[in-house]
């Protein structure tokens, strides 16, 4: 018994130590850096200021935030439209275990390869003489190659490809736990497919939707290398802004301020997820 208790305390202590060193302390350093001035010859000067947060209200930064949020919402919405039916089919339809395992494997396979390599694969598909334009030209659907690469559309396609599994997996986990008797009762009471979707499926799977949206929305605003490679650095996202402030402008306090704002946005989405999950638990108890 004493040995089990010692192992338990050691395990929990190790986890807390890991989180403190690699999560808490770095975030505290970012927060503190956002509250000091940029140095002339050094990276920071220990002089308290809130100027970096007030600078974020400048129209240039507001446009970057607005564009990032718009693109991230677009990517999240498309991932939801694609991921929800796939997750529902995977979780609810009577598929064999072999077929279900195969479909799950197809979702997880992209994680086996570097996302940077997969992004360059998208370049091969979308470029003027790439796979997509070649197929469309041979089929006679277009007369000249489409200019897809180095556009916002290419950046959106790359983000969807990279983040779609993060939408599917939470939805699958949530839908799989859904009591199928609720759907049967709704059909017996005369509800059509749309009524079942809007009044039963969506409310009960809202935690999965919010969880998947959180996992897609925030990375969609911060995956700067995808917008750099596919958008040709024309698509400035919050991640690109942070990268430029740290590496190009050498303005670490400003980059830290943007990072803190992004972290606060993540915290708000996590609160929304916890709230929706609590409401779901209350509904189940009732």
C-alpha positions in Angstrom: 0.0 0.0 0.0 2.8 2.4 0.9 4.6 1.5 -2.3 1.5 2.3 -4.4 1.0 5.6 -2.6 4.6 6.5 -3.2 4.4 5.7 -6.9 1.2 7.7 -7.1 2.7 10.8 -5.5 5.8 10.4 -7.6 3.7 10.2 -10.9 1.5 13.2 -10.0 4.5 15.2 -8.8 6.4 14.4 -12.0 3.4 15.6 -14.1 3.1 18.8 -12.1 6.9 19.4 -12.4 6.7 18.9 -16.2 3.8 21.3 -16.6 5.5 23.9 -14.4 8.7 23.8 -16.3 7.4 23.5 -19.9 4.0 25.2 -19.6 3.6 27.5 -16.6 7.1 29.1 -16.5 7.2 29.8 -20.3 3.8 31.4 -20.3 4.7 33.5 -17.3 7.9 34.7 -19.1 5.8 35.6 -22.2 3.4 37.5 -20.0 6.2 39.4 -18.2 8.0 40.1 -21.5 4.8 41.7 -22.9 4.8 44.2 -20.0 8.3 45.6 -20.5 9.8 47.9 -23.1 11.9 46.9 -26.1 15.5 47.7 -25.6 17.7 49.7 -28.0 20.7 47.4 -27.8 19.2 44.5 -25.9 16.0 42.5 -26.5 14.1 43.9 -23.5 14.4 46.7 -21.0 12.9 46.1 -17.5 10.6 49.1 -17.6 6.9 48.4 -16.9 4.6 49.5 -19.8 1.2 48.6 -21.3 2.0 50.3 -24.6 2.3 47.1 -26.5 -1.3 46.2 -25.7 -2.6 49.7 -26.6 -0.6 49.4 -29.9 -2.7 46.3 -30.8 -5.7 48.7 -31.2 -3.9 50.3 -34.2 -5.7 49.8 -37.5 -2.9 47.7 -39.0 -3.0 45.1 -36.2 -6.8 45.2 -36.1 -6.9 44.3 -39.8 -4.5 41.4 -39.2 -6.6 40.2 -36.4 -9.8 40.5 -38.4 -8.3 38.7 -41.4 -7.0 36.0 -39.2 -10.3 35.5 -37.4 -12.2 35.5 -40.7 -9.9 32.9 -42.3 -9.9 30.8 -39.2 -13.7 30.8 -39.0 -13.9 29.9 -42.7 -11.5 27.0 -42.1 -13.4 25.9 -39.0 -16.8 26.0 -40.7 -15.6 24.0 -43.7 -13.9 21.4 -41.4 -17.1 21.1 -39.5 -19.1 20.6 -42.7 -16.7 17.9 -43.8 -15.9 16.3 -40.5 -19.4 16.0 -38.9 -20.9 13.7 -41.6 -17.7 11.6 -41.6 -17.7 11.3 -37.8 -21.4 10.5 -37.7 -21.0 7.7 -40.4 -17.9 6.4 -38.6 -19.6 6.4 -35.1 -23.3 5.5 -35.8 -23.6 3.5 -39.0 -23.3 -0.3 -38.7 -19.8 -0.7 -40.1 -17.7 -3.7 -39.5 -14.9 -3.3 -37.0 -12.4 -3.8 -39.8 -13.9 -1.0 -41.9 -14.2 1.3 -38.9 -10.5 0.7 -38.0 -9.5 1.4 -41.6 -11.4 4.7 -41.6 -9.9 5.8 -38.3 -6.5 4.8 -39.7 -7.1 7.1 -42.7 -7.8 9.9 -40.3 -4.8 9.3 -38.2 -2.3 8.6 -41.0 -1.5 12.3 -41.7 -0.1 12.6 -38.1 2.6 10.1 -39.1 4.2 12.6 -41.5 5.6 16.1 -40.8 2.9 18.7 -41.5 5.7 20.7 -43.3 6.2 17.9 -45.7 2.4 17.6 -46.2 2.2 21.3 -46.9 4.9 21.0 -49.7 2.8 18.1 -51.1 -0.1 20.6 -51.4 2.2 22.8 -53.4 2.8 20.0 -55.9 -1.0 19.6 -56.3 -1.9 23.2 -56.6 0.9 24.8 -58.7 0.3 25.8 -62.3 1.7 22.6 -63.7 0.6 20.5 -60.7 -1.6 17.5 -60.4 -4.9 19.4 -60.1 -4.4 21.7 -63.1 -3.1 18.8 -65.2 -6.2 16.7 -64.5 -8.6 19.6 -65.2 -6.9 20.4 -68.5 -7.0 16.7 -69.7 -10.7 16.6 -68.8 -11.3 19.7 -70.8 -12.9 21.5 -67.8 -10.5 24.5 -68.1 -8.6 26.1 -71.0 -5.6 27.4 -69.0 -4.1 26.5 -65.6 -5.8 28.0 -62.6 -3.7 30.3 -60.4 -4.4 28.7 -57.1 -0.9 28.7 -55.5 0.1 31.8 -53.5 -3.4 32.9 -52.9 -5.7 33.0 -49.8 -7.6 30.0 -51.3 -4.4 27.9 -51.3 -3.7 28.9 -47.6 -7.3 27.9 -46.7 -7.0 24.5 -48.5 -3.7 23.8 -46.7 -5.2 24.7 -43.3 -8.2 22.5 -43.9 -6.0 19.6 -45.0 -3.8 20.0 -41.9 -6.6 20.5 -39.3 -9.5 18.4 -40.5 -8.4 15.4 -38.3 -8.6 17.6 -35.2 -12.3 18.2 -36.0 -13.2 14.6 -36.8 -11.7 12.9 -33.7 -13.5 15.0 -31.0 -16.8 14.7 -33.0 -16.3 10.9 -33.3 -15.7 10.5 -29.6 -18.8 12.6 -28.7 -21.1 11.0 -31.3 -20.1 7.5 -30.4 -21.3 8.1 -26.8 -24.7 9.3 -28.0 -27.7 7.2 -27.0 -29.2 5.9 -30.2 -32.6 5.4 -28.5 -33.1 9.2 -28.6 -33.0 9.1 -32.4 -35.3 6.2 -32.5 -37.8 7.9 -30.2 -37.7 11.1 -32.3 -38.5 9.1 -35.5 -41.3 7.3 -33.7 -42.8 10.7 -32.7 -42.7 11.9 -36.3 -39.6 14.0 -36.5 -38.0 14.2 -39.9 -34.2 14.1 -40.5 -33.7 17.9 -40.3 -35.6 18.1 -37.0 -33.5 15.3 -35.6 -30.4 17.1 -36.7 -31.3 20.5 -35.3 -33.1 19.6 -32.2 -31.3 16.4 -31.0 -28.0 15.8 -32.7 -26.5 19.3 -32.7 -27.5 20.1 -29.1 -26.2 16.8 -27.7 -23.0 16.9 -29.7 -22.3 20.5 -29.0 -19.3 19.7 -26.7 -17.7 17.8 -29.5 -18.4 20.6 -31.9 -16.9 23.2 -29.6 -13.9 20.9 -28.8 -13.2 20.3 -32.5 -13.7 24.0 -33.3 -11.3 25.0 -30.6 -8.7 22.6 -31.9 -9.1 24.0 -35.4 -9.8 27.7 -34.9 -6.7 28.6 -32.9 -4.1 26.7 -35.0 -5.7 28.2 -38.1 -4.8 31.6 -36.8 -1.2 30.6 -35.8 0.1 28.1 -38.4 2.3 30.7 -40.1 4.3 28.3 -42.2 1.3 27.2 -44.1 0.3 30.7 -45.1 4.0 31.4 -46.0 4.4 28.4 -48.2 0.9 28.2 -49.8 -0.1 31.9 -49.6 3.3 33.2 -50.6 3.5 35.4 -47.5 0.5 37.3 -48.8 -1.8 35.9 -46.2 -0.8 37.6 -42.9 -2.2 35.7 -39.9 -1.6 36.2 -36.2 1.0 33.5 -36.3 2.9 35.4 -39.0 2.6 38.6 -37.0 4.1 36.8 -33.9 6.9 35.3 -36.1 7.8 38.7 -37.6 7.8 40.5 -34.3 10.2 37.9 -32.7 12.5 37.1 -35.6 12.4 40.1 -38.0 11.5 43.2 -36.0 13.2 41.7 -32.9 10.4 43.3 -30.8 9.9 40.5 -28.3 7.5 42.5 -26.0 5.1 43.2 -28.9 5.3 39.5 -30.1 4.6 38.5 -26.5 1.6 40.8 -26.2 0.1 39.2 -29.3 0.8 35.7 -27.9 -0.9 36.6 -24.6 -4.0 37.8 -26.5 -4.1 34.5 -28.5 -3.7 32.6 -25.2 -6.7 34.5 -23.7 -8.8 33.7 -26.7 -7.9 30.0 -26.2 -8.9 30.3 -22.5 -12.3 31.7 -23.5 -13.0 28.9 -25.9 -12.0 26.3 -23.3 -14.5 28.0 -20.9 -17.2 27.8 -23.6 -16.4 24.1 -24.0 -16.6 23.4 -20.2 -19.9 25.3 -20.1 -21.4 23.3 -22.9 -20.2 20.0 -21.4 -21.7 21.0 -18.0 -25.0 21.8 -19.7 -25.0 18.4 -21.4 -24.4 16.6 -18.1 -27.3 18.5 -16.6 -29.5 17.5 -19.5 -28.5 13.8 -19.2 -29.4 13.9 -15.4 -32.8 15.4 -16.1 
